[in-house]
Each structure stands twice: as structure tokens, then as C-alpha cells.
């Protein structure tokens, strides 16, 4: 038994807003299914999801999820079997997840934009026996299906769960006008609505599910080599839901009585950030999610948000920035917004400042990883001043900075951030060697991120180990240079990478997307020279029309490095 943490171990508790507990009660639910069952019954009459102008009630999610769970069981799937889910933010996604969990199965979240090679790896590594996939990406599955363990395919479409005639219209436009469904052959596939219909004639067999059972396989680490599955137990995700609820409570309690808590779900649900903080947290609070299938289609985002009242908006810096610079920004009513959570990548000071000015709601930067379900720390939601930090550890979470030998570094010194808490994964799926590299015997997870902690317990990310640039023996952290450049106000987006240099080993390269078309290379050099010491200044500057990003909106520095 490890000794309980003392106040000295948690200097950040003094930064907690009034009413936020130091720890959370993890005994409230035995599993995510217990949470699902409670909320789907308790809030049956409420709207759970708003999608393409249509609301889906909790009762309807409940009905369809029960039927689909019974369908899975009728196909011989048993507790612990993995089911892949390869869809954007459509109504079938939350129904499929609720069904998988209720049947005692494990959710394997799959990025719909994967290539056949990437999909094949994930399906084989997870051993998934079934997949729920949207037809837009069915051709990818068809290309690798014979080399995977998949036995059952449930095929969804964009408009399938919408009322007639909108169902027909949406599918017609997607298939025939926008031509977003490449030809494919999956003769064994069953349509989503047909699977639900078949399941309605069957009875769902209750499965005993406990806190130590696996709930989600969340794949990660693709940037550091082969993609690995983070094993998230029911108790891991539950802990993070309850931690997030406690953290947001000081501002979410300001929602007027009788007004349903509503979140914008623009981040993809297959990403653990939206999975936990949008879908599962909203279920817990009886809230509604406005589903955005494609956050890169900004006109469609604004169309979905017009006329809507919403209170919570988790997003990444690039999405906040893109929305702010869109001409339709003021067509949306932002006045009800209580909390904007920035995660996934560093929030830039210039973006945070403008977001607060335009919406009246600060961006609270948080931090986490797939391995921590995902949230580990966040800035207090009651604070309006942007600090550039990732805030303080969430209730029940410990964090510290370690040197390469695993010893805690002095206060204010950079070290690898290590995290301990109930949201930390059980390990990597069937990779005890990889698990041992990142989780110590006493349960500390090494994040691979370099950070510093100040005397108040606030943490600041300096950078990923691998992103650090070494210039003549001096460390340059890309986040610092990027933040300076964004402060200029004439840059839409930027990224900093290291490039080989015969004189200094590595040099700094800056890649910029202009906001001001008159911006020149010399303007940037003059601006940086005033604000950065010599070795941090960009040696090479490149202008581009856009930067490569993941589907979640993270800028792909690795891709930029390879192109340099």
C-alpha cells in the first residue's frame, strides 16, 4: 500500500476554486455501463444529440443501443471481445459505443481517415472481431479485410438515423453530389438500421462488468513508431469523467435552472478527449452534444451552431483560431458559453486573448494523453487571465517532473512530466515491454513531455522530448518560438522544427501561414530578433498556404521535419 499524499505533495490544492474537492469518490459506479444505464433512464425525455438539425433523445439512444448489443451477442461475441468503431461524429457513434459496452465488449476507436495499411495494423493488433464503419470509408476496409480478423461488419451512412425525407436527401448528396463514398464491395456487411431492427427481436443478456474490466483500446504513439493500444479500464474513464465534472462545476453551476447543459462536439469522438469530455461527461450530467461531423468544414460548423444555445466547447488551438478568423464568427451566439477547454496541443496566447475578447469566455488550457483517459491537469475554470501553463493536476491526480534517472528535479527545473492517478491506463495492449518503459512499479506514468512546475503547483510544458531542437548545445523549444511568432498578429498559423545544420548541429526552421498577405520574411526576422535570443531565431523561414494536421487539428511537426 502506498502512503496517501500529503498537502506538501500537492501544493496546487490552494489554486483549486471553492467547492472543487481534492479527491473524487470513485465508488459511485462499478462501470461505464452503470453510468449509461442510469443516465439513459433518468434523462429519457431529454435530447442527447443534435445532428444536422435533428435531435435524438436519450430514450432513443437507449432503445437502439440495447438492440444493437443484443445483435452483437447473437453473433457469438462474448465479454472482452473487441469491436472497432470507424466513424466521424454521427448519431450511430454514441449508439454503437453504448451497445458495445452493454454487451461486455471493448471499444476500439479507429481514425476514419486511416489508410488500408494503418487500418490493417490496428485491426490485427487489437484482434477486433467486428467493426462498425461508415460507408464513406468502407473502401479502405474492403482493401484490407481479408488480412484482418474481422468477422462481422455493420455499415452506417451519414443520413441513416435522420427522419424521412432528410435521411434520403443527406445520403443522396453525400453519395451522388459530393461523391464522398468511393465504390466498395463488402458483401457480408449488414446495414446499421438492419442490425438494430434484428436486435429488437432479441433479448439482451446482462453481462457482469466491473471496474477492472477493459472498456476502450485507444491507439496512440504513431508519432514515435508503431501505434500501440492504451488499455483504458472502466474505472479509468469513469474517474476522468468524475474528475472533469468536478473541475467544470464552478462555472457549469451558473447555467440557469431548467436549461439543459449543452456541449459543442467538434472534436472527433474517436479521439479520447471528445470520447470522455463530450460524450461520457454529457451522459453523466444529462447534457446534449451538438455533433459536428467535420470540424474542418468551417461553414458547416457555423451552420450547425447558429440558433443553438451551448455552454461548453472543448477544442484544439487550431480550431479556436480558425473559427475566430472566419467571417461568420459573429453569426453565432457565444454569450451562454461557460467553459472553453483547450487541449491536444499548446494554446497560443494570441488565440486565447482574442477568444476571450470575442466570446467573453476564457480558454482554459488543459493537458492529457490517451494514456490518461485523457485529462491530467487543467487551469481553473474561474480564471480569465491566460497563463500559458497547463494548469494544475485534477482532483485525485499527482504530477511531478523527473530527470532521466527517474529522480524528481528541483522546483522550476525542466524534467519529464510523470502522472499518477485513477485515470492512468492499465498499460499498452499486449506490450509488457512498452508498458514497463512508461509505467513504474509504483504506478507513475512517464509522459514523454518536458515540463516545469512552479511553487504554486502550476505546470508548464516546455516540449516533447523529440521536438526539442539542439542548437550548438543550447535547447530550443518549438512552443516558445511559435508563441512569440503568433504574438505578432500577422500570422494565421506557424510551426517550428529543427533541421540539420553543419555549423550548429541543428538550426531552427519556421513555417508560416500568413494572415497579412504583405508579411515578409524580413518582417518576421526583425520581430523574432527583438524577442528571442540569438540561437532561438529561425535560420530558415518558409511560407505555406496551410500546415499538415491530424484529424484532431494537431500540427504535424514530424511531417514538416521530414519535408525539410
C-alpha positions as CSV (number, residue, x, y, z in Angstrom):
1,X,0.0,0.0,0.0
2,X,1.4,3.4,-0.9
3,X,1.1,6.2,1.6
4,X,-1.6,8.8,0.9
5,X,-0.4,12.1,-0.5
6,X,0.1,14.9,2.0
7,X,-0.6,18.6,1.4
8,X,3.1,19.1,0.7
9,X,2.8,16.6,-2.1
10,X,0.0,18.7,-3.6
11,X,0.9,22.4,-3.5
12,X,-1.6,23.0,-6.2
13,X,-4.7,22.5,-4.0
14,X,-4.6,26.1,-2.9
15,X,-5.3,27.0,-6.6
16,X,-8.5,24.9,-6.7
17,X,-11.7,27.0,-7.0
18,X,-14.0,26.9,-4.0
19,X,-16.0,23.7,-3.9
20,X,-13.6,21.6,-6.1
21,X,-12.6,18.5,-4.0
22,X,-9.0,17.3,-3.6
23,X,-10.2,13.8,-4.4
24,X,-13.2,12.2,-6.0
25,X,-15.5,9.4,-5.0
26,X,-14.7,6.5,-7.3
27,X,-17.3,4.2,-5.8
28,X,-20.3,5.9,-7.4
29,X,-20.3,3.4,-10.4
30,X,-18.9,-0.1,-10.9
31,X,-18.6,0.5,-14.7
32,X,-19.4,2.8,-17.6
33,X,-22.5,0.6,-18.2
34,X,-23.8,1.6,-14.8
35,X,-23.4,5.2,-15.7
36,X,-25.0,4.6,-19.1
37,X,-28.0,2.7,-17.7
38,X,-28.6,5.4,-15.0
39,X,-28.4,8.4,-17.4
40,X,-30.4,6.8,-20.3
41,X,-33.2,6.1,-17.9
42,X,-33.0,9.3,-15.8
43,X,-32.9,11.7,-18.8
44,X,-35.0,9.6,-21.2
45,X,-37.1,12.6,-22.4
46,X,-34.1,14.9,-23.0
47,X,-32.3,15.4,-26.2
48,X,-28.9,13.6,-26.1
49,X,-27.6,14.6,-29.6
50,X,-28.2,17.4,-32.1
51,X,-27.1,16.4,-35.6
52,X,-27.9,18.1,-38.9
53,X,-30.9,19.9,-37.5
54,X,-32.3,16.7,-35.8
55,X,-32.4,15.9,-32.1
56,X,-32.0,12.3,-30.8
57,X,-33.5,11.6,-27.3
58,X,-31.8,9.7,-24.6
59,X,-34.7,7.1,-24.8
60,X,-33.9,6.5,-28.5
61,X,-30.2,6.1,-27.8
62,X,-31.2,3.6,-25.1
63,X,-33.6,1.7,-27.4
64,X,-31.2,1.4,-30.3
65,X,-28.1,0.6,-28.1
66,X,-30.0,-2.3,-26.3
67,X,-31.0,-3.8,-29.7
68,X,-27.5,-3.5,-31.2
69,X,-26.0,-5.0,-28.1
70,X,-28.3,-8.0,-28.4
71,X,-27.4,-8.2,-32.1
72,X,-23.7,-8.5,-31.2
73,X,-24.4,-11.2,-28.6
74,X,-26.5,-13.2,-31.2
75,X,-23.4,-13.2,-33.4
76,X,-21.4,-15.0,-30.7
77,X,-19.4,-12.1,-29.4
78,X,-18.6,-12.6,-25.7
79,X,-17.2,-10.4,-22.9
80,X,-13.8,-9.0,-23.7
81,X,-14.1,-9.3,-27.5
82,X,-13.0,-6.1,-29.3
83,X,-15.3,-4.2,-31.7
84,X,-13.8,-1.4,-33.9
85,X,-15.7,1.8,-34.4
86,X,-14.6,3.8,-37.5
87,X,-16.9,6.8,-37.8
88,X,-16.9,10.6,-37.6
89,X,-19.3,12.4,-35.3
90,X,-22.6,10.9,-36.5
91,X,-25.6,9.6,-34.4
92,X,-24.5,6.0,-34.9
93,X,-21.2,6.6,-33.0
94,X,-22.7,7.0,-29.4
95,X,-25.3,4.3,-30.1
96,X,-22.5,1.9,-31.2
97,X,-20.4,2.6,-28.1
98,X,-23.3,2.2,-25.7
99,X,-24.1,-1.1,-27.4
100,X,-20.6,-2.4,-27.3
101,X,-20.1,-1.6,-23.6
102,X,-23.5,-3.0,-22.6
103,X,-22.7,-6.3,-24.3
104,X,-19.5,-6.5,-22.2
105,X,-17.3,-5.8,-25.3
106,X,-14.4,-3.4,-25.8
107,X,-14.5,-0.3,-27.9
108,X,-11.5,0.0,-30.4
109,X,-11.6,3.6,-31.6
110,X,-10.3,3.9,-35.2
111,X,-9.5,7.1,-37.1
112,X,-11.8,7.1,-40.2
113,X,-9.0,8.7,-42.3
114,X,-6.6,5.8,-41.8
115,X,-5.1,4.2,-44.9
116,X,-5.7,0.5,-45.5
117,X,-2.2,-0.2,-44.1
118,X,-2.8,1.7,-40.9
119,X,-6.3,0.1,-40.5
120,X,-5.0,-3.4,-41.1
121,X,-2.4,-2.9,-38.4
122,X,-4.9,-1.7,-35.8
123,X,-7.5,-4.4,-36.5
124,X,-4.8,-7.1,-36.3
125,X,-3.1,-5.7,-33.2
126,X,-6.4,-5.3,-31.4
127,X,-7.8,-8.7,-32.6
128,X,-11.1,-7.0,-33.4
129,X,-13.8,-9.5,-34.4
130,X,-16.3,-6.9,-35.5
131,X,-16.4,-3.3,-36.9
132,X,-19.0,-0.5,-37.2
133,X,-17.9,1.6,-40.1
134,X,-19.4,4.5,-42.1
135,X,-19.8,3.8,-45.8
136,X,-17.6,6.8,-46.7
137,X,-14.5,4.8,-45.6
138,X,-15.8,1.3,-46.5
139,X,-13.4,1.1,-49.5
140,X,-10.5,1.3,-47.0
141,X,-11.8,-1.7,-45.1
142,X,-12.5,-3.6,-48.3
143,X,-8.9,-3.2,-49.3
144,X,-7.5,-4.9,-46.2
145,X,-10.4,-7.0,-44.9
146,X,-9.0,-10.4,-46.0
147,X,-5.9,-9.8,-43.9
148,X,-7.7,-9.0,-40.7
149,X,-9.7,-11.0,-38.0
150,X,-12.9,-9.1,-38.7
151,X,-15.9,-11.5,-38.9
152,X,-18.9,-9.0,-38.7
153,X,-19.3,-5.7,-40.4
154,X,-22.1,-3.2,-39.6
155,X,-22.3,-0.4,-42.2
156,X,-23.6,3.0,-41.4
157,X,-24.4,6.1,-43.6
158,X,-24.4,9.8,-42.8
159,X,-28.2,10.2,-43.0
160,X,-29.4,6.8,-41.9
161,X,-30.8,7.8,-38.4
162,X,-32.4,11.1,-39.6
163,X,-36.2,11.3,-40.2
164,X,-37.5,10.8,-43.7
165,X,-37.1,12.6,-46.2
166,X,-34.0,14.2,-44.7
167,X,-32.4,10.7,-44.4
168,X,-32.8,10.2,-48.2
169,X,-31.6,13.7,-49.1
170,X,-28.4,13.6,-46.9
171,X,-27.4,10.2,-48.2
172,X,-28.1,11.2,-51.8
173,X,-26.0,14.4,-51.5
174,X,-23.1,12.5,-49.8
175,X,-23.1,9.7,-52.3
176,X,-24.1,11.4,-55.6
177,X,-23.4,15.1,-55.3
178,X,-20.3,15.3,-53.1
179,X,-19.2,11.8,-54.1
180,X,-17.8,11.1,-50.7
181,X,-18.5,7.3,-50.9
182,X,-15.9,5.6,-53.1
183,X,-17.0,2.3,-54.7
184,X,-16.5,-0.7,-52.4
185,X,-17.5,-4.4,-52.1
186,X,-18.4,-5.8,-48.6
187,X,-20.9,-8.4,-49.4
188,X,-21.1,-9.7,-45.8
189,X,-21.9,-6.2,-44.3
190,X,-25.2,-5.6,-42.5
191,X,-26.7,-2.1,-42.6
192,X,-26.7,-0.3,-39.1
193,X,-30.5,0.1,-39.2
194,X,-31.0,-3.5,-40.1
195,X,-28.7,-4.7,-37.3
196,X,-30.8,-2.6,-34.8
197,X,-34.0,-4.0,-36.3
198,X,-32.8,-7.6,-35.9
199,X,-31.7,-6.9,-32.3
200,X,-35.1,-5.6,-31.3
201,X,-36.5,-9.1,-31.6
202,X,-33.7,-10.4,-29.3
203,X,-33.3,-10.1,-25.6
204,X,-30.0,-8.5,-24.2
205,X,-28.2,-10.9,-21.8
206,X,-26.8,-8.9,-18.9
207,X,-23.0,-9.2,-18.5
208,X,-21.3,-8.6,-15.2
209,X,-18.9,-5.8,-15.7
210,X,-16.6,-4.4,-13.0
211,X,-14.2,-1.5,-12.6
212,X,-11.1,-3.6,-13.7
213,X,-12.7,-4.8,-17.0
214,X,-11.3,-3.2,-20.2
215,X,-13.6,-0.6,-21.7
216,X,-11.6,1.0,-24.5
217,X,-8.5,0.3,-26.6
218,X,-7.2,3.8,-27.5
219,X,-4.4,3.7,-30.1
220,X,-1.6,6.1,-29.7
221,X,2.1,6.6,-30.2
222,X,2.0,6.6,-34.0
223,X,4.4,9.5,-34.0
224,X,7.0,7.6,-32.1
225,X,6.9,4.4,-34.0
226,X,4.3,1.6,-34.3
227,X,0.8,2.5,-33.0
228,X,0.1,1.0,-29.5
229,X,-3.3,0.4,-27.8
230,X,-3.7,2.1,-24.5
231,X,-5.8,-0.2,-22.3
232,X,-8.4,2.0,-20.6
233,X,-10.4,0.2,-17.9
234,X,-13.9,1.1,-17.0
235,X,-12.6,2.7,-13.8
236,X,-10.1,4.8,-15.8
237,X,-12.6,6.5,-18.0
238,X,-15.2,6.8,-15.1
239,X,-12.5,8.5,-13.0
240,X,-11.8,11.1,-15.7
241,X,-15.5,11.8,-16.2
242,X,-16.0,12.5,-12.5
243,X,-12.7,14.5,-12.3
244,X,-13.8,16.6,-15.3
245,X,-17.3,17.1,-13.8
246,X,-15.8,18.3,-10.5
247,X,-13.4,20.6,-12.3
248,X,-16.0,22.3,-14.5
249,X,-18.6,22.6,-11.7
250,X,-17.8,26.1,-10.6
251,X,-18.9,27.6,-13.9
252,X,-21.3,24.9,-15.1
253,X,-23.4,25.6,-12.0
254,X,-24.1,29.0,-13.4
255,X,-26.3,27.6,-16.2
256,X,-29.8,28.8,-15.4
257,X,-32.2,26.3,-13.9
258,X,-34.2,24.4,-16.5
259,X,-31.6,25.0,-19.2
260,X,-30.0,21.8,-20.5
261,X,-26.2,21.7,-20.3
262,X,-25.1,21.6,-24.0
263,X,-21.6,21.0,-25.4
264,X,-20.2,21.6,-28.9
265,X,-18.7,18.3,-30.1
266,X,-16.4,19.4,-32.8
267,X,-13.5,17.2,-31.8
268,X,-13.9,13.6,-33.2
269,X,-15.5,11.2,-30.7
270,X,-12.9,8.5,-31.7
271,X,-10.4,10.8,-30.0
272,X,-10.2,10.2,-26.3
273,X,-10.6,13.9,-25.5
274,X,-14.1,14.1,-27.0
275,X,-15.0,10.5,-26.0
276,X,-14.6,11.3,-22.3
277,X,-15.2,15.1,-22.1
278,X,-18.0,15.3,-24.6
279,X,-19.9,12.0,-24.8
280,X,-19.4,10.4,-21.4
281,X,-19.4,13.6,-19.3
282,X,-22.6,14.8,-21.1
283,X,-24.2,11.5,-20.3
284,X,-23.3,11.9,-16.6
285,X,-24.9,15.4,-16.5
286,X,-27.9,14.8,-18.7
287,X,-26.4,17.1,-21.3
288,X,-26.7,17.4,-25.0
289,X,-24.0,17.3,-27.6
290,X,-24.1,19.3,-30.9
291,X,-22.4,16.8,-33.2
292,X,-20.0,18.3,-35.8
293,X,-19.1,15.6,-38.4
294,X,-16.2,17.6,-40.0
295,X,-14.7,20.5,-38.0
296,X,-12.5,21.4,-41.0
297,X,-15.6,22.4,-42.9
298,X,-16.0,25.7,-41.0
299,X,-19.1,26.9,-42.9
300,X,-20.8,23.7,-41.8
301,X,-19.7,24.3,-38.2
302,X,-21.3,27.7,-38.2
303,X,-24.4,26.4,-39.8
304,X,-24.7,23.8,-37.0
305,X,-24.1,26.4,-34.3
306,X,-26.4,29.1,-35.5
307,X,-29.5,29.4,-33.3
308,X,-28.1,27.0,-30.7
309,X,-27.5,27.7,-27.0
310,X,-24.4,25.9,-25.8
311,X,-22.2,26.1,-22.6
312,X,-19.1,24.0,-23.2
313,X,-16.7,23.9,-26.1
314,X,-13.7,21.6,-25.9
315,X,-11.3,22.2,-28.9
316,X,-7.7,22.5,-30.0
317,X,-5.9,25.7,-30.7
318,X,-6.2,25.4,-34.5
319,X,-10.0,25.1,-34.3
320,X,-10.4,28.1,-32.0
321,X,-8.1,30.1,-34.3
322,X,-9.9,29.0,-37.4
323,X,-13.3,30.0,-36.0
324,X,-12.0,33.4,-34.8
325,X,-10.8,34.3,-38.3
326,X,-13.9,33.2,-40.2
327,X,-16.3,35.9,-41.4
328,X,-19.3,34.1,-39.9
329,X,-17.9,34.2,-36.3
330,X,-20.5,36.8,-35.2
331,X,-23.4,34.9,-36.6
332,X,-23.2,32.5,-33.6
333,X,-24.5,33.4,-30.1
334,X,-21.4,32.8,-27.8
335,X,-23.0,34.5,-24.8
336,X,-24.0,31.4,-23.0
337,X,-20.5,29.8,-23.2
338,X,-19.3,28.9,-19.7
339,X,-16.2,26.9,-20.4
340,X,-13.8,26.6,-23.3
341,X,-11.3,23.8,-22.8
342,X,-8.1,23.8,-24.9
343,X,-6.2,20.6,-25.2
344,X,-4.3,18.3,-27.6
345,X,-1.7,20.9,-28.3
346,X,-0.4,24.2,-26.8
347,X,-2.9,27.1,-26.8
348,X,-1.3,30.2,-28.1
349,X,-1.5,33.4,-26.1
350,X,-2.7,35.5,-29.1
351,X,-5.6,33.0,-29.8
352,X,-6.6,32.9,-26.1
353,X,-6.6,36.7,-25.9
354,X,-8.8,37.1,-29.0
355,X,-11.2,34.3,-27.9
356,X,-11.8,36.0,-24.6
357,X,-12.4,39.3,-26.3
358,X,-14.8,37.9,-28.8
359,X,-16.8,35.4,-26.6
360,X,-16.3,36.7,-23.1
361,X,-15.3,33.1,-22.1
362,X,-11.6,32.3,-21.4
363,X,-9.8,29.3,-22.9
364,X,-8.8,27.0,-20.0
365,X,-5.8,25.1,-21.3
366,X,-5.6,21.5,-20.1
367,X,-3.3,18.7,-20.6
368,X,-3.5,14.9,-21.0
369,X,-2.8,11.9,-23.2
370,X,-4.6,8.9,-24.5
371,X,-2.8,7.0,-21.7
372,X,-4.6,9.2,-19.0
373,X,-8.1,8.9,-20.4
374,X,-7.1,11.8,-21.2
375,X,-7.2,14.7,-18.8
376,X,-4.4,15.1,-16.2
377,X,-4.3,18.8,-15.5
378,X,-6.2,22.0,-16.3
379,X,-6.3,25.7,-15.5
380,X,-9.0,26.6,-13.0
381,X,-12.2,27.4,-15.0
382,X,-12.8,30.5,-12.9
383,X,-9.6,32.2,-14.1
384,X,-9.7,34.7,-17.0
385,X,-6.0,35.6,-17.4
386,X,-4.2,33.3,-19.9
387,X,-1.1,31.9,-18.2
388,X,0.4,29.7,-20.9
389,X,0.6,26.9,-18.4
390,X,-1.3,23.6,-18.5
391,X,-2.7,24.4,-15.1
392,X,-2.7,22.1,-12.0
393,X,-3.4,18.4,-11.6
394,X,-7.1,17.4,-11.5
395,X,-8.6,16.0,-8.3
396,X,-7.0,12.7,-7.2
397,X,-4.1,13.3,-9.6
398,X,-0.4,13.6,-8.7
399,X,2.2,15.1,-11.1
400,X,5.9,15.7,-10.9
401,X,9.0,16.4,-13.1
402,X,11.7,13.7,-13.3
403,X,15.2,13.5,-14.7
404,X,16.4,10.7,-17.0
405,X,17.2,8.5,-13.9
406,X,13.7,8.9,-12.5
407,X,14.6,11.4,-9.7
408,X,12.4,14.4,-9.1
409,X,14.1,17.6,-10.3
410,X,14.3,20.8,-8.3
411,X,11.3,23.2,-8.5
412,X,11.4,25.3,-11.7
413,X,13.8,22.9,-13.5
414,X,12.7,21.1,-16.7
415,X,12.0,17.4,-16.4
416,X,9.8,14.7,-17.8
417,X,6.3,15.0,-16.5
418,X,5.1,11.9,-14.6
419,X,1.5,11.3,-13.7
420,X,-0.2,9.1,-11.1
421,X,-3.9,8.9,-10.7
422,X,-7.0,6.7,-11.2
423,X,-7.2,7.8,-14.9
424,X,-3.8,6.3,-15.8
425,X,-4.1,3.4,-18.2
426,X,-3.5,-0.3,-17.2
427,X,-0.8,-0.5,-19.8
428,X,-0.3,-1.0,-23.6
429,X,-2.3,-3.8,-25.2
430,X,-0.1,-7.0,-25.3
431,X,3.1,-4.9,-24.9
432,X,4.5,-5.5,-21.5
433,X,7.9,-4.3,-22.7
434,X,6.5,-0.9,-23.8
435,X,4.4,-0.7,-20.7
436,X,7.4,-1.2,-18.5
437,X,9.2,1.7,-20.2
438,X,6.5,4.2,-19.2
439,X,4.8,3.0,-16.0
440,X,6.9,2.5,-12.9
441,X,6.4,-0.3,-10.3
442,X,4.6,2.2,-8.1
443,X,2.3,3.4,-10.8
444,X,3.9,6.6,-12.2
445,X,3.3,7.1,-15.9
446,X,6.1,8.9,-17.8
447,X,4.5,11.2,-20.4
448,X,7.4,11.9,-22.7
449,X,6.7,15.6,-22.2
450,X,9.2,18.0,-20.7
451,X,7.7,20.4,-18.2
452,X,8.4,22.6,-15.2
453,X,6.4,23.1,-12.0
454,X,6.4,26.4,-10.1
455,X,6.0,26.9,-6.4
456,X,2.1,27.1,-6.7
457,X,1.9,23.7,-8.4
458,X,1.2,25.0,-11.9
459,X,2.9,23.1,-14.7
460,X,4.2,24.4,-17.9
461,X,5.1,22.2,-21.0
462,X,8.4,23.1,-22.4
463,X,8.1,20.5,-25.1
464,X,8.1,16.9,-26.2
465,X,11.4,15.2,-25.8
466,X,11.6,14.5,-29.5
467,X,10.6,18.0,-30.6
468,X,13.4,19.8,-28.8
469,X,16.0,21.4,-31.1
470,X,19.6,21.4,-30.0
471,X,21.5,24.4,-31.4
472,X,25.2,24.4,-30.6
473,X,24.4,22.7,-27.2
474,X,21.5,25.0,-26.4
475,X,18.0,23.7,-26.1
476,X,15.3,25.4,-28.2
477,X,11.7,24.5,-27.5
478,X,9.5,25.0,-30.6
479,X,6.4,26.1,-28.5
480,X,8.3,29.1,-27.2
481,X,9.3,30.3,-30.7
482,X,5.8,29.6,-32.1
483,X,4.1,31.6,-29.3
484,X,6.4,34.6,-30.0
485,X,5.6,34.5,-33.7
486,X,1.8,34.2,-33.1
487,X,2.0,37.3,-30.9
488,X,2.9,39.3,-34.0
489,X,-0.7,39.3,-35.0
490,X,0.1,39.0,-38.7
491,X,0.4,35.2,-38.8
492,X,-2.5,32.8,-39.1
493,X,-0.6,29.6,-38.1
494,X,3.0,28.6,-37.7
495,X,5.2,25.7,-36.7
496,X,8.8,25.4,-35.7
497,X,11.1,22.4,-36.4
498,X,14.7,21.5,-36.2
499,X,16.7,21.0,-39.4
500,X,20.3,19.6,-39.7
501,X,23.0,22.3,-39.8
502,X,26.7,21.7,-40.4
503,X,27.7,24.5,-38.1
504,X,25.4,24.2,-35.1
505,X,24.2,20.6,-35.4
506,X,20.6,21.7,-35.7
507,X,19.0,25.0,-36.7
508,X,15.5,26.5,-36.3
509,X,13.1,26.4,-39.2
510,X,9.9,28.4,-39.1
511,X,7.0,27.6,-41.4
512,X,4.3,30.2,-41.6
513,X,0.8,30.6,-42.9
514,X,0.2,34.4,-43.4
515,X,-2.8,36.3,-42.1
516,X,-1.4,39.5,-43.5
517,X,-0.6,39.0,-47.2
518,X,2.1,41.8,-47.1
519,X,4.1,39.9,-44.4
520,X,7.7,39.4,-45.5
521,X,10.5,37.2,-44.3
522,X,12.4,40.3,-43.2
523,X,9.4,41.4,-41.1
524,X,9.5,38.0,-39.3
525,X,13.2,38.1,-38.8
526,X,13.1,41.6,-37.3
527,X,10.2,40.7,-35.0
528,X,11.9,37.5,-33.7
529,X,15.3,39.2,-33.3
530,X,13.7,41.6,-30.9
531,X,12.1,38.9,-28.8
532,X,14.4,35.8,-28.9
533,X,18.0,35.2,-28.0
534,X,20.3,34.6,-31.0
535,X,20.3,30.8,-31.1
536,X,16.4,30.6,-30.9
537,X,16.0,32.8,-34.0
538,X,14.8,31.0,-37.2
539,X,17.6,30.3,-39.6
540,X,15.2,29.3,-42.3
541,X,11.7,30.7,-43.0
542,X,9.2,29.1,-45.3
543,X,5.7,30.4,-46.3
544,X,2.9,27.9,-46.9
545,X,-0.8,28.1,-47.7
546,X,-1.6,25.5,-45.0
547,X,0.1,23.3,-42.4
548,X,-0.4,19.5,-42.3
549,X,-2.6,18.4,-39.3
550,X,-4.0,15.3,-37.7
551,X,-7.8,15.0,-38.0
552,X,-8.0,16.4,-34.4
553,X,-6.2,19.5,-35.6
554,X,-2.7,19.0,-34.2
555,X,0.0,20.3,-36.4
556,X,2.2,17.5,-37.7
557,X,5.7,18.7,-36.9
558,X,7.2,15.4,-37.8
559,X,5.8,15.7,-41.3
560,X,7.3,19.2,-41.6
561,X,10.7,17.9,-40.4
562,X,10.7,15.1,-42.9
563,X,9.9,17.6,-45.7
564,X,12.8,19.9,-44.7
